[in-house]
């Protein structure tokens, strides 16, 4: 089939036309959390579940546009504490393993036997952990901007590695923290993001979110606009909560340790060559020796889902995985 048919060309990348959900609901998880879930595309189509980034980023309508709506049944959901899920910005009963259980609850609720799992950044982390926990439920993996939740990656982004390329922005991220606490910025921000004072939490959340948002795209040419306080607070609190707890994994390197559980599953890994948030070394390490994994490095592309080269590679990946 001609992949361009019925699609809109945007900055060199093909996206499917906007579609509206045919099903939207809140699922009660029974422990104080209610999760927003939606379905769009073909109601009897090949199912694909989308894991957003962050943690705390939430889904957006644009995420539906990577999938042919005449073929795919697209399931999006907001992970605990963010987007339309409730309670907002809550870290109570909010761990990686709660999220894995939520995904299974969604699958069972919708009567899906197995599905393609699509995720980028933290969404790729969660996709890998979910697949390693429930490999029989995964038809294929499409991963973007791989984050393995290892200490070396956190050191890169919150310990000054990325700051060597963006010294002005790094200074802006560090400056709100007293000098004697700057050796542990995740810990220092944690105290302020969970102070109990909404105004203080929102103020530090904006600094946290701005540092990440500014580095997402190779097209960066100045400070991004400030995120709304409620969004920034949820995003920063959840990311910080997961990072200070090392993603609630048993040990550093657990994802690679358990990769043997999913090596029979086909995977397409899309990685920006210039990704400053999740450098390509993690995607390369993940793919080495995984015979059914295809690593596609996109030149002159960064981290963002919306970058033209990343978009084109992801749409092509989903077209390849059709059944």
C-alpha positions, 0 to 999 in steps of 0.5 A: 500500500502507498504509505502516503495515501490519505496522509498529511505531509508536515515538515517532511513527515507523514502523519495520519489525519486527526481522529476523535476517540470512539470510547473515553472512560475513567477506570477505577484501580481500587487504590485511590487512583482513577485512570483516563483511557481512550480508544480511537481508530478501528474498533476491531483493528489491530490493537496498539497501546501507547505509553507516554513519557515523563513520567508525568507527561500525559497523552495528547491528541497528536499521539493518535496520528502515528497510526492508520485509523483504518487498521489500528485500534489505538489505546491511549491512557494517562498514567497515574497522577497526570493528564486527566487521571486522578488524583492529580500529581499524586505519588501515593501508590504510584510506582512502576509496578502499579503502572504495569498492573494498570496496563494489564487492567486496561488490556483485560477490560478491553478484552485484548489478547495481545497488542503492539506496545508503542512508547518513547523516553520514559514510555520506552522504559515502561514498554520494556518493563511491561514486555519483560513482565508480560512477554506473552501479551506483546506482539511487537515493540516500537520504542523511541528515545530509549531510557533504560532508567540507569544511574549513568543516564540520570548522571548525564542529564542531572549531573552536568553532562548535558549541561556542557552543551547548554551551559546557559540553561544548565545554570538556570536549572542549578541557580535556584538550588543553594550551592551546597546542595547542587551535588545532588540536584534530584534530591534538592529538587525533591525537597522543594517539589514535595514541600507542601507549599503549592506555590513553591512546588509550582515554581520549582516545577517550572525550572525542572520542566524548562530544563527538559523541554528546552533540550527536547528538539534540535530546533531549539533557539531560545527558552521555551514558554513556561508550562502551566503550573498544574501541568509542570507540578505534576510532570516534575513531581512524578519524574522526580519521584520515579528518578529518586527511587531509580524507577523502582527497579531491583537493580541498576541495569535490570532492563538489560539483565532481563532482555532475554525474556523479550528477544523473541519479540520484534522491536523497532527502535527509533533514536535521534542521533542528536538526542540530548535527553536520552543519548543514543548509547542506550538505544545502541546497548539495548539493540546489541545482540537482539536479533529481532530488534532493528535500530534506526538512528535518525540523523539531525534529530533530537528527542522529541516525538514531533521531530520530522525524521522521528515522526516519519520513522515511527509511522513507517515502523507502525506500517511495517508491523501490520498484521 
